[in-house]
C-alpha cells in the first residue's frame, strides 16, 4: 500500500451490503472481503477499530431530513460511528454500473439535505476513506468506485488514491482470488502499521 494517506486514529470497517435477502442463505462478497482485513488487523496486533454492517442497521429511506431529525436509533448509530472514526474502510457492492442503492441511501441519510444546511458542507473533513468495491462485473466496480470517491470527496473526506476493485468473484480464477486476498491483507497490515507507530510515538 502507498503511504500517501496517513490513517492514524480509530478505524471503522463498513460493510455496505444488504445481502442476503429474507429467506436466503447466500453470502455477500462485500462482507466476506472485510474478513481478510480483520484477520490482518488481528495478525498485526491492531484492535482500535469498530465494525458496522449496513444489513444490521436497517436504515430508513432518505426523505430530505438531516440525520439529527430521524427518530430511528439506527441513524444515530450510523452517524455517531462515522463521526467518531478517523478512517473509514468501506466495502460496497456495485450493480448496473453504479453503487448499490442501499449504500447510496446510507450516505444520503448520513449527509442530509445540503441545500437546507449549506454550513454542513465538508462535514467529513479530516477523515480518511479507503474503498473496496465488489461489482457484479469488474466494470461495475470501477464505475462505482469513481462515484464513491466523488461522494466522499464532496463530503470533505480524503479518499485513498488507490481503491481495491473486483468483479464477480464467482467467475474469478485462482490467480485473481489470490491477488485480491493479498491486497486486502496488505491494506490491513498497512493500517495496523501506521496506527501502531502512532501509539509508540
C-alpha positions, -999 to +999 in steps of 0.1 A: +000+000+000+011+035-007+018+058+023+003+088+006-026+087+030-019+088+068-046+069+086-037+071+123-067+071+147-097+048+152-109+030+121-144+020+111-149-011+089-182-006+070-200-034+051-223-017+026-242-048+015-278-057+024-274-093+012-287-119+018-323-112+014-351-126+036-351-164+034-318-165+016-285-180+029-261-168+003-230-149+013-222-113+003-187-109-013-186-073+001-189-087+036-165-116+030-136-095+019-137-075+051-129-107+070-095-107+054-088-071+065-099-080+100-077-111+100-047-089+091-056-065+119-056-094+143-023-108+129-006-074+134-020-065+168-044-038+158-077-036+176-085+001+176-114-003+152-152-009+150-172-029+125-206-018+112-228-038+089-255-019+069-276-051+069-279-050+107-288-013+108-320-013+087-318+024+080-349+043+069-351+058+034-337+093+030-366+117+027-349+151+029-343+152+067-310+157+084-296+128+104-305+145+136-342+146+126-347+109+123-360+091+154-346+057+144-318+045+166-301+031+135-295+065+121-279+077+154-257+046+154-246+051+118-239+088+122-220+085+155-199+056+143-188+076+112-182+108+131-161+092+158-138+074+133-107+088+118-105+063+090-133+045+071-127+013+053-158+009+031-167-024+013-196-017-010-213-038-037-220-024-072-246-034-097-257-020-131-227+003-133-234+020-100-231+018-063-258-003-046-290+015-037-288+006-001-253+021+004-262+052-016-292+057+007-270+053+038-247+081+025-277+103+018-291+097+053-256+105+067-251+137+048-287+150+049-300+178+027-271+201+020-294+226+003-310+232+036-278+232+057-250+246+035-229+252+066-225+214+069-206+211+036-173+192+041-186+176+073-162+147+069-132+170+066-101+154+083-114+119+078-098+093+055-115+068+034-103+035+018-126+020-008-132-017-016-158-022-042-171-056-054-191-055-086-215-079-103-189-073-131-155-056-130-167-025-149-195-021-123-168-020-095-146+006-113-175+029-121-190+026-086-156+033-070-154+065-090-188+075-078-180+068-042-147+087-045-167+117-057-193+114-030-169+111-001-147+139-015-177+162-018-184+154+019-148+166+027-131+133+033-097+124+019-100+093-002-071+070-007-058+073-043-059+036-050-091+016-043-095-021-044-119-031-071-130-066-081-156-081-104-179-111-098-159-135-076-180-164-087-162-161-120-127-152-107-099-176-113-075-187-086-049-161-095-074-133-092-087-145-059-051-148-046-042-113-058-074-099-041-067-116-008-031-103-009-043-067-015-069-069+013-044-084+037-018-057+028-044-030+034-050-043+069-013-046+076-007-010+063-034+004+086-021-015+116+015-004+110+006+033+109-016+031+140+010+011+160+036+036+151+014+064+163+009+047+196+046+041+200+053+078+193 
